Amino acid sequence: MYFTDAHEELRMHIRRFLEKEVQPHLEEWEEKTFPDAIFERLGELGFLGLRYPAEYGGQGGDYFSAVVLSEEMARAGSGGLGMAVAVQTEMATPPVFKFGTEEQKRRWLAPAIQGKQIASIAITEPDAGSDVAGISTVARRLGDEFIVNGRKTFITNGARCHWALVVTKSERDRGHAGYNLLVIEKGTPGFEVTRTLKKLGMHSSDTAELLFDDCHVPVTNLIGEEGEGFKNLMWELQGERMITAAGAIAGAQRVFEYTMDYARNRQAFGQPIANFQVIKHRLVDMGTKIASAQAFVYQTAKLWDQGEYPVRQISQAKLMATQVACEVADDAIQILGGHGYMREFPVERAWRDARLARIGAGTDEILKEIIAKSYGL
Ligand SMILES: Cc1cc2nc3c(=O)[nH]c(=O)nc-3n(C[C@H](O)[C@H](O)[C@H](O)COP(=O)(O)OP(=O)(O)OC[C@H]3O[C@@H](n4cnc5c(N)ncnc54)[C@H](O)[C@@H]3O)c2cc1C
């Protein structure tokens, strides 16, 4: 219903690449994060611009080509790499494409599609995450420049990025009209990576704290109209949630298949554990939840692909898919028993990686607030 032969061909192309060039290194990358060169390789293969137009080096595909990439990254088993790539293709670059000028697209979008530049998006601050309007990174307009001061935290690709799309506010309170999205390039005096953070999962990705200390940023780095940053960020967050949902459910499917296989082969009391009704039913519940969440994710992705702005559905899809992914990973650990808790079995990493998706791109609670509002509650 959603995928054409071309999508399936793309899927196989991505899968072969991941099996050959990525999966053999995943264990090592979990220890010390993946090399930056992987972006160039992904760019060379065209995977970083699947749905961007050819004039910027993209492949001109539809939204389902992005879904295919996200699903295959999840299937490969590294949440960290999948997240880093999604930040590049579905979070940091979309606003440049949608709201940027021609010159900005040539300068930041095209090299990101080629994998020659790595991008990050910097919204969260030490004192403001869910409450985006509560950020305190200030961009003060001074002639042809903005002077930026503030801190961002938990920034994926933050340590390795060439530029960050930074959410800022004006020095005077202008309500939602006071926010701006600025591209700030590494090497800009005052832009510093203050530390990289250790975390529960997503180990192959880097997560950094950034400092902007009297950073002079040319007005030409403003993405979109001045004062429209908040509105444009809300649009960006829809795409972020949509792709998170797609990746989460594909990750759950992988864990489910692995667990089913394990249960068929693991013997206890003289028979495969899959013969025990309690295990069988647990597997059935896992598969059923995945199937229903996946159908809703695809249905919602179709609306997004058609240019609709289905905020309620996207919030519901992300909420449901990420909760299902966590439940499935937890059930998988239970079915694998002690093996499930061991690093050498893939569900342990899946369990740790999956947890983030219920926090990043809008926590469960924030999504419920959005959904409630959409019902007029
Ligand atoms: C590994 C990792 C990578 C990340 N990558 C990025 C990135 O690349 N760029 C970026 O900008 N950010 C990134 N984030 C940050 C992420 O988006 C935030 O952690 C998330 O938005 C939540 O913000 P917070 O952590 O400040 O939690 P808080 O906002 O402090 O929330 C704490 C708790 O309070 C609840 N809460 C808050 N407000 C309400 C409310 N109104 N009603 C009910 N409950 C509420 C929340 O749901 C949560 O349970 C990343 C985070 C992690 C852990």
The ligand as a Gaussian input file, in Angstrom:
#p B3LYP/6-31G(d) Opt

LIG

0 1
 C       20.548000      10.952000      23.872000
 C       19.787000      12.221000      23.667000
 C       19.914000      12.893000      22.457000
 C       19.263000      14.112000      22.275000
 N       19.469000      14.820000      21.115000
 C       19.017000      16.099000      21.041000
 C       19.367000      16.938000      19.933000
 O       20.043000      16.507000      18.988000
 N       18.947000      18.223000      19.945000
 C       18.196000      18.744000      20.962000
 O       17.869000      19.909000      20.920000
 N       17.830000      17.964000      21.998000
 C       18.220000      16.670000      22.071000
 N       17.866000      15.886000      23.138000
 C       17.053000      16.466000      24.198000
 C       15.613000      15.957000      24.252000
 O       14.888000      16.444000      23.172000
 C       15.065000      16.416000      25.610000
 O       15.701000      15.612000      26.599000
 C       13.553000      16.298000      25.707000
 O       12.931000      17.241000      24.880000
 C       13.035000      16.503000      27.143000
 O       13.553000      17.638000      27.717000
 P       14.285000      17.575000      29.154000
 O       15.255000      16.448000      29.103000
 O       14.813000      18.912000      29.462000
 O       13.163000      17.175000      30.164000
 P       12.174000      18.174000      30.933000
 O       11.562000      19.100000      29.961000
 O       12.890000      18.733000      32.095000
 O       11.069000      17.162000      31.442000
 C       11.246000      16.352000      32.598000
 C        9.966000      15.580000      32.828000
 O        8.882000      16.474000      33.062000
 C        7.836000      16.196000      32.159000
 N        7.138000      17.430000      31.783000
 C        7.678000      18.609000      31.368000
 N        6.728000      19.490000      31.069000
 C        5.542000      18.864000      31.301000
 C        4.184000      19.239000      31.176000
 N        3.823000      20.428000      30.717000
 N        3.230000      18.333000      31.519000
 C        3.559000      17.094000      31.962000
 N        4.845000      16.680000      32.082000
 C        5.812000      17.543000      31.760000
 C        8.512000      15.572000      30.946000
 O        7.605000      14.843000      30.159000
 C        9.564000      14.721000      31.621000
 O        8.989000      13.526000      32.037000
 C       18.447000      14.640000      23.315000
 C       18.291000      13.931000      24.509000
 C       18.953000      12.747000      24.701000
 C       18.795000      12.052000      26.014000

